[in-house]
Amino acid sequence: MPDSPFRCVLDVKARLAESPTWAVDEQALWFVDIHGPAIHRYDPATGAHDVVPAHASAGCLGLRDAGGLVVELRDGIWLADAHGRLERKIAEPPYDPDHHRFNDGRVDAQGRFWAGSMNERRDAASAALYRLDADHALHRVLDGITVSNGLAWSPDGRTMYHADTPTLTVRAFDFDAATGAPSRMRAFARWERDTDRPDGAAVDSAGHYWVAHFRGGRVVELDDAGRTVREIPFPAMCPTMCAFGGPDLRTLYVTSARDGRPDEELERFPRSGGVFAMRVDVPGLPEPRYAG
């Protein structure tokens, strides 16, 4: 693999690290280990790393206006305190947890939490994308998904991006910010190789979409028309999601996975499952907070 600008900043060896989320007020990075399962908090300035075990697969998390977190677990959506400790469940799982779980998600600019699910059997497009409003009402928004991923919005909030990973496609939608309704679906970017599997993503302040390619060992930067700007080699085969952080939001953090990877691969990439970072020229945007 070519030399990578990414460097491992936290060699946590997570089974499946996901959902990196930068808290501007804390200057800290939150993320989950889905199969840990656990909620993690990392302070780059001090190196402090706190881990709170979870009782079920932890798909993703978001920050809250009221402090603390909103967290997707296999058994529903929970609120957690400022230390990541679960406090109460606010939504039941909208699927059969024997073979489905929550996956990628994030908060939109209006303070709604979006939660995608996945079919772990991958034998049917039976997953969906849900929207959790501030009153904790959960709405099914998109159907016909196998593995929900790549959720992000353009800086002006008028375009929503979403990937169904096995289709190797990122889709774009017109987005009605007032109602939280996507429309006019079209292909934004599409790949052909099985290793070009779009996973988690983030959008910078210029509107470029940065997406991790799970099993592809790369992060891809696309412009707002879906054209490839560059493919950046990654020092693990399974990067999972991107997030902008640091005091100037010009550090790109990327989580990764090691679960189920061959021994030979882990020998080549021993920091798989870690959190990696590189500096970028264009800053990201602060992550919105859930209003509920």
N, C-alpha and C positions, 0 to 999 in steps of 0.2 A: 504494500500500500504506500502511496506517496506520503511524504512528510505532511503532517497536519498542523494547522495553527491552533488547534484545540489542545488544552492541557488539563489534566485531571486535577481538580481542586478539592475533591472529596472522594477518596477511595473507599466508598462505603460498601461495595460489593452487594448492592441490593439485588434481589431476585428480578424484580421488574419495576425499576424506578420510573415514575411518571409525574405529570402535572406540576412541573416547576412553576412557582408563582412568586414574584418578587413583591415584598411588602415595603413600600417606600418609607413609611414611618419608622419601621424597625430596621431598615437596611439589612434585611435578612431574606433568605430564600426558603420557602416552604415547598415540600414535595411529598409524594407518597411512594411507598413500595407496595405495589398491588398485592403481591403474593407473600409479603413479609408476614402478615400484613402490618403496616405501620405508617404513622405520620411523622415526617422528619422536618426539622428546622435547622438551617445552617446559617451561621453568621460569618461571612468571609473576613471581616475585620479582625475578629478574635480567634477564629477557627472553632468556635463553640458549635457543637453538633448535638442536638437533643432528639431523642426518639421516643415516641409514644406508641406502644403496641395497640393494634385494633383487633376486634374480635371477628372480623370478616373482611374479605377482599376489599381493598380501598381503591376505587377507580380514579377519583380526582378530588380536588378541593378548590375552594375559592375564599377570598377574604370577605369579611362582613363589616358593614357600616358601624354596627354596634360593638365591634371588637370580636376577636376570635375568628372562627372559620365556619364554613359550610362544607360538608364532606359527603361524598357519595360512597356508600358501602354496599356490598351485595344485598344486605337486608333492608336497604332504604337510604334516605337522605337524612343526615344528622347535623346538628349544631355542635360546635366544639368551642371550648374556652380559648383564651389567649395563649395557653400552653399546648394546645392541640388535644386536650382531653375531652372525650365525647360527653355531651350533657343530655341531649334529648333528641329523639327521632321526630322529624316533622313531615316525612312522607314515606309511605310504604313502597316496596319495590313494585313496579308496574309490569312485572314479568315473572316467569317461573325461575326462582333462584337456583334450582337444580342444574340448569344449563345456560342461564343467562346471568349477566352481571352488568353493573354500570362500568363505563370506560371513560373516554375523553370528555371533558367539559370545561366550562369557564363562565365568568360573569360578563354580561353585556354592559354597555354604557348607561343603560337605564336601571341598572341594579337588579336585573333578573338573572337567575342562575340556570345555565343550560347544561343538561346531563344527557350524554349519549350512552346507549347500551350496546352490548355485543352478544352474539350467539356463540358460546364457547364450542359448540359442536361444528359450527361453520357449515351446516348442511342445509340452511335455508336463510333467506333474507328476512328474518323475523325480529330483528332489533329495530330500534327507533331512536329519534332525538326528541328530548322532552325539554320543556321550559318550566322552571319553578318561579312563580311570581312572588312578590313580597308578602302576600297573604298565605304563602305556603301551598297554594293550589298548583298541582302538577298537570301540565297540558302536553299531550302527544302532538308533535309538530310535523315531523317527517317520518315516513314509514319505509319499508322495503330495504332495510339496511342490514348488513351482516356484522360489520365491525365499525362502529361510529368513531371517527377520528378527525383531526385537522381543523377543528372549529376555531374560527377567528373572524374578526370584522375589519373592514377598511377604516382608516383614521376618521373619515367623515361619517361612519356608521351606516352608510347607504348600501354596502355590499357585505353579505355574509358568505364565508367560505366553509366548506364541509367536505370531508373525504369518507368514502366507504372503502376501507383499505384494500380488500380483495379485488376491487374493480380497478385498482391502480390509477384512480381518477380523483382529482379535486374538483368539486363543483362550486360555482358561484351562484348567488341568488340576489335579487333585489331584496332589500330589507326595509320593512316599515318599522321604524323605531318606536312609534307610538303604540302599535298593537303587538309588536314582537312577531310579525308574520313574514316569512320568506316567500318569495314568488319568482317567477321567470327563471327557472333553473336552466343552467347551461354548463358545459364543460369549461373549466378554467385551465386545467393542465392534465395531461394524460401521459402515462408511460407504458412501455411494452414489456420490459424485463420483469421477471418475478421478484427480483431483488429490489426493484424500484417501488417499494410499498409505502405510500404516504402515511405517516403516523401523525404525531402531534406537531402543531405549528404555532407561529406567532407572526404578527404584522408589525413592521417598524413605522416610524413617523412619516416616512416617504411613501408608505403604502406597499412596500415590498413584503412578500409572503415568504417566510422561512420555514421549511418543512423538513423534518427528520425522515430519512428513508430506512425503515426497519429492515434488517438483513442486508441492506445495501452499503452500510459503512460510509454514509455520506449525509451531509446536510445540503439542501438545495435552496438557493435564493432565486425567487421569481419576481419579475416586475409586476405592476398592476394590470398588465395585459396577459399575464400567464407565461411570459417568455423567460427562459432560463437565463439568469444573469451569471451565475457560477454554481459549480458543484464543488463542495468543500469536503475533502477526505476527513474521516472521523476515526479516532483511534480505538474503535470498537465496532463490531459489525452491526450492532443493534441499538443505534440512537433512538430515543422514543419521543421526545418533545423539546421544543425550544421556548425560551423565555428571556426577555431583556431585563437586566438588572444593573446593580452598581449605582453609585451616587449620581452618575450622569446618564444612566440607562443605556450605556454603550458597551456593556458586557453581555454577550450572548451566552446564556447557560443552556446546557443540553444534558438531559438525563439519559440513562442507558440501561440495558438489561443483560443478565447473564443466565437466566433460567433456561434450561433446556439446550444450551449451546454446547457443541462438541468440545471434547477435551482439547483437541488440537487447536481449535479457535481460541479457547481461553488461555492456552499457552502463548499464543501470538499476541493476544490482547488481554493481559492479566487484569487490567483495571476495568474490564467490562462490568457493568452494574454501578459504576461510579458517576459522579457529576463532573462535567467538563465545561470549560469556558474559553472564549476567545474575545478579543476586542474587535469592535466594528466601528465604522465611520459614522453611520447614521443611528441616532438613538431610537430606542423603542418608545412605547407609551406606557404610562402607569396603568396597572391593572385596576379595573373598576371593582367596586365592592357590592356585595349582595345587600339589598335593602331590607331583607326580612329578618 
